[in-house]
Amino acid sequence: MSESENIVIWAENLKIGNWPENFNIIIKGNEIVGITGLNTEDKQELLKIFGCIKKPNNGRYIFDYEDTSLLEIKRLESIRRNKIGYVFNSPRLLNDLNVIKNVTLWLDYIYPRKKAYEMGMNILKEIGMKDKRHYKIDQLSNLEKVLVSLGSALINKPLLLLVDDVYTYLRPDEIVEVNNLFRKYAHNGTTIIILADAVNNLSIVDRIVNL
């Protein structure tokens, strides 16, 4: 495996929960890959491994040419902070904070407040939420909550975006809008993995892996 191949993920003989077979996959840069067929528990296990939250119990997971099983905790933390974004099935947002604060919350611990704010405004403009930057979360629609979650995950231009089925509470036209954003960010350099239950929501992906 050489860096000229632009491989972001190389997973080999992973054991995922109670799934009877080992899991193998290679994912290249800018790909959008849909994964279906996992129950909730196994889905969370896979997200933790792909997101460098935990090391695999079996097999190897190589992310951006680094074997995660060989990495120390501080390096895994650095990878999560700088290279990976997460969007959860149920948006994990703070109701007592407005949109811009939710998007920039974790950046305030890394960058000066002014820079974090500028980054937040830039991502809100990109996802069409700039005009609602001062809204509280309970004032937003289901789609807007998903967009804010996306903004928080994409604000640092991650190499990998992990998405846990965000389509549950969206209308068909809203699913199209979210998928168009996925395609836009994949085109700009982000590899995207979407774990979903319904295959018909994954029309935007380059390929589907059904487990």
Secondary structure, DSSP 8 states (H G I E B T S, - for coil): --GGG-EEEEEEEE--TT-SS-EEEEEETT-EEEEE---HHHHHHHHHHHTTSS--SSSEEEETTEEGGG--HHHHHHHHHHHEEEE-SS----TTSBHHHHHHGGGGGTS-HHHHHHHHHHHHHHTT-GGGTT-BGGGS-HHHHHHHHHHHHHTT--SEEEEE---TT--HHHHHHHHHHHHHHHHTT-EEEEE-S-GGG-TTSSEEEE-
